[in-house]
Amino acid sequence: MKKNNIMLLTGILLFSSFSSISCGNKSKATEATEKVITVQVPPFDADSAYQYVKDQVDFGPRVPNTQAHVDCGNYLAGQLEKFGAKVTSQYADLVAYDGTLLKARNIIGSYNPENKKRIALFAHWDSRPWADNDPDEKNHYTPILGANDGGSGVGVLLEIARQIQQQQPELGIDIIFLDAEDYGTHQAYTGEHSEESWCLGAQYWARNPHVQNYNARFGILLDMVGGLEPTFYRESISERYAKDINRKVWKKAKELGYGKYFIDEVQGGATDDHLFINRIAGIKTIDIVPSDPEAEYSFDPHWHTVKDDMDNINRNTLKVVGQTVMEVIYNEK
């Protein structure tokens, strides 16, 4: 039966082809299939992204309940407004694992807000209140600058926002800076260490999105995307909730020649903002986050240490991640 069906279909196609030739022109359907649409994606400016990272670090540690946190939040909202986004700020009092009340602020910049087809891009903008992974125990209660862990993802997204202002993608884009991600349990804490102590701003946004009944086709979270020599594997929680998005992004990175950075294998798992966006909001979201299977700590080697500063930010890494994300969002129809 299958063979006969194939022969019959072949005959129909041949007859259709001869008919088209005798009429002297191609059908509109044939013309449509032959037409190749090429999207001209703007080039990501790594120097610009680097400056946005530095601007954040210059405020100092962006720990909730500090003046640096307030000032940096105002800067981020102002930059999104400058780049033409509709800006929404979510202010919330969030309770940390130790009972501290955090004056938190999620900052959302929306482009083409009337478009129901949307993509959400996330990064956290706060920094860790303690360098509790520092080799020197004297630093274990010292706030970190968070150049990579916090600053880099925000810097990449600010540059993407600047590019979107100049050339809009076809879909609506929401750039979402999440707060209170890094106020999770201190390593020395003797009480319960739960995953819910992390990503408080993401948990709040997932339950209370900035637009009622908000939805997005997918989300991409950027975390620690500016290190010196990172490798980005397909993170396991992302793979569980959004395997198709993982494959879409890693395929695009390979096409761009970034295969040595984006390793097309599943490795590691991170309790990060995307976990709660997937679990609570039901928006399939991946995490682009470094992983080194041979290192003692699989994230950046300066993770949660006082060395997470501008000396360890690489413009080329910002370019690799930023260009990959832009290629994905501009080619989405």
N, C-alpha and C positions, 0 to 999 in steps of 0.2 A: 504493500500500500504506500509506504513512504517513497519508494522509488518512482512509482507511478505518479504520485502527486508532484514530485519534483519535475518529471518529464512534462506533465501537463502545464505546470507553471512556466517552464522554460519555453514551451510553445506559445503560450499567451504573451510572454515578454518579447519573443521574436516578432510575433505578429504586430504587437504594439509598436515595436521599433520601426518595422517597415512602414506602418501607417504614418508614423511621425515623419519619416523621410519623404514619403510621397506628398505630404502636405507642405513640405519645404521649410518647416520651422520646428523648434523645440517646444514642448509643453511648458507651462508656467511652473509645474511641479518639478520638472527636470532642471529648469533654470534655478529654482530655489535651492535644490540640493547641491548644485554645483557652486553656488555662491558661498565663499568663505568669508566670515566676518572676523576681523582681527581687532581686538581691543588694544588701544594704545594706553598702556599703564604708565603713569608718571614715574620718573626715577626717584627713588627714596634718597633723601639727602642725609647722609650719616653725620656730617658736621653739625647740621641743624639739630638732629636728635641728641647728639652728644651735649650740645649747649643746653638743651632742655633738661637733661639729667643733671648737669652742673648747677643750673638755676635752682633745682630742688635741694641739692646737697648744700648749697650756699645758705639756705635757711637754717641748717643744722639738723639734728634728729627731728623727724616729724612725728613725734609721739603724741597721741591724744592727750588733751588737757594742758598743752604747752602753747606758748605764744608762737613758736616756730610752726606748729601744726596749724594754727589759725591763719598765719600769714601765708603759708604755702597753699592752703586750701583756697584762699582768695586769689592767689596767683593762678592756680590751675583753672578755676572758674573763669577768670579774666582772659586767659589764653584761649579757652574754648569759645568764649564770646567773640574775641578778636578774630578767630578763624571761622566765624559765621554760624556756629552751632546754636541751637535753642538749648539753653542751659537750665537744668533743674538741680537744685541742691536738696538732698534729704538730710535733715538734722535729726539725730536720734540719740537718746541716752541708752547706752548699752552696758550691761553688767559683765565685767571681766571675771575670770575664774576665781580671783581672790577677793571679789566683792567690790572692786574699784568701779565707780561709775564713770564711764568714758563718754565724753562729749564728742560724738562721732558725726561725720559728714560724708555721705556718698555724693559724688558729683557726676552728673550725666550730661553729655553733649550730644544732641540729636540732629541728624541731617536728614532732610526730606521727611519730616515727621509724619506727613499725611500718607506716606507709602506704607501699605500693610505688609509688604515683603521687606523683611529687615534682617540685618546681621548685627550681633552684639559683640563688641570688642572690650575686653576687661583687663584691668591691672589694679593692684592695690597701691595706694599712695602713702600709707603710713609706714613708719620704720620701727624696727624692734626696740623696745625700751631697755633691753639688756643684751650685752654681748656674752650670753651664757654658754656659747660654744668656743669662746676664745681660749687659746692655749694657756694664757696667763689668768689664773683664778682671780687676780686683783681686778680684772675687767668684767667679771661676771655680772655686775650690776651697773655697768656703764652703757648708756644708750648708744646705738650705732647710727652711722650716717646713712646707711642703706642706699648706697649709690647703685648697686646692682639689685639688691633685694628690696624692690619697691621703685626706686628711681628709674631704672632702665626700661621697664615695661611702660611706665608713664611717658618717658621721653620718646619712645617709639610711637606711642599712640598720639602724642601731641604733633609729631611730624606728619603722621597720617592725616590728622585733622587739618593741618595746614594745606596738605595736598588736596584733600577733599573739597576745601573751599574753592580751589582753582579748577578742579575737574570732578564733578559728581559721579560716583558709581551709579549703576542702574537701580540698585536696591537702596533702601533707606539704611543708614548706619547709625548705631548708638555707641558712643564711646563712654564707657562707664568706669570711673575711678572709685574703687571700693575702699572703705576705711576699716580700721581696727582688725586687719587681717593678722597682724604680727604681734598681738598682745596675748598670744597663747601661753600656756603653762610654762613657767620657768623650770629649767632642768632640775634645779635643786628643790623644787616644791615637793613636799612629802604627802600632799593630799592626792586626790584623783586626777589623773592625766587623761582627759577626754578629748576627742577630736572636735567636739562642739565648743571647746575653749578658744579655738582658732576661727578666723574668718567671720567675725561677728557682723561686719558690714555686709558681707555677701549673704549671710543668713537673713539679715533684716531686709535687704533688697529682694531676695527671692520670695519672701512672704509679703512684701509691700512694694511691688515694682512702681517705678516712677509714672507709669501709665496704667490705668486700670485694664485688666485682662491682657497685659502686654505679652507678646510672643515674638520669637525670632526664629528664622529658619535654622540658625545654629549660632553658637558663640565660640570665640577664641579668647582664651586667657593667656596673657604674657606675664611670666614671672622669672626674674633673674636672667634676662635675655641680652646682657651686655658684657659678659665675662670675657676673659682673655682667650681661652681656648676651650670653649664648651662643646659638648655633644648633646644633641637633642634626640632622644629616643621617643617612640610612641608610648606615652605614659599609660600605665595599666588601667587607671580609673577612666581616663579618656577613651581607652579602647573598649571598656565595658559599656559605656553609655553612648559613645559617638564614634564607632569604628569607621564609618564612612567618611566622617569629617577628618579624622586622623589621616586616612588614606589620601583624601583630596589634598590636604596640605603637604604631606610628605612627597606626594607625586609632583606637585608644583615645585617644591624645593629642588627635587632631582632635576627637573626640566631646566631650572635656572642654573644648574651646575653647583648646587650647594649640598651635594650628597655627603661630603665629609663632615658636615655639621649636622644635618638631619639624617640620622641613621634609621633606616627603615626596618626596625626591629622593636618589639615590645620590651621595655625595661623599666623597672622601678615603679613606684607609686607615691603620690604626694597628697597629703591632706591639705588641699588648697581650695581656693574660692570655687573652682569648677565643681567640686564634689557637691556642694550645697545648691548650686545653681541647677545641676542635673537632678539631684534628689528632691529638692523642694519645688523649684519653679518648673521642672520638666522640660527645660530647654537644653538640647544636647550640645554640650560644650566641652571643648578639649583644652588641655593645658600644654603650652609650649614652655617647658621647664628643663634645665640641664640635668643630665644624669651621667654619672661616671661609675660603671659597675666595678671598677678596680680601686676606687678611692674609699677611704674610711667613711667619709660623708659624701653621699652621691651627688649632692648639689654643688654649687660653687665652693671652691676650697676656702673662701673667706666668709662663708655663710655664718651669720650671727656672730661675727667677730668685729673688732674695732678696725680691721683692715678692709672692710667693705666700703672703700672710698674711691675717688676718681682715678687713682693710680691703677686700678684694676678694671677699668672700663675700656672696651675695645670698640672703636668706631666700626670696624669691619663686621663684628658680630651684630651690632645694631643694624647695619645695612642688610645683612643676610636675613635676619628675622623680619625686618620692616618690609623689604622688597617682596619676600614670600607672602606675607599677609596681604599686601596690596595687590599682588597678582591674583590671589584668591578672591578678594572681595570685588575687584573690578571685572572679573570674568564671570561672576555669578549673575544669572538671568532670572 
